[in-house]
Amino acid sequence: MFGFEGLLTGVIQEPTLILFFGLFFLFILVAYKVVKMLIRALVIAVLSGLFPVIGNLFFGMNIPVTIDNIIWFAMTGVEIYFVYHIIVDIGKLAEIFMKPFRRGKVKKVEKVIIMERDKHEKKD
C-alpha cells in the first residue's frame, strides 16, 4: 500500500520537489558537458604545447623550445578549440532554428523515380 503509489502522490503534491529534481538533472547534464569539454581542452593544450618539440624533431623547424613558447602554443591551441566549439554550437543552433523551414526530405529512390519520370515526359 505504501509502495510506489504513495511516493508518486507525495511527489505530485510537492511541486517544488519536481522542480528540484528537474534542476538537479539539468545540473548533472551541464556539469557533464563542461567536464567533457575541459578534458578535451586539456588534451589539446598538451598536444599544442608539444608542437615546438615535435616540429623541431620531425619536421626540421627552428622553433625555440622555451617555457614561454610551450605555454603560448598550448594557450593558442585551447583558444582555437574553443572558437571551433563555439562555431559548431552556433551551427547546431542554426540547424535547430531552420528545421521548420526545410522542405520535406525526399529519399534517393524517390528522386531517381521523379528524374526518370521527367525524362520520359520530355520525350513524349
Secondary structure, DSSP 8 states (H G I E B T S, - for coil): --SHHHHHHHHHH-HHHHHHHHHHHHHHHHHHHHHHHHHHHHHHHHHHHTHHHHHHHHH-------HHHHHHHHHHHHHHHHHHHHHHHHHHHHHHHHGGGS-----HHHHHHHHHHHHHHHH-
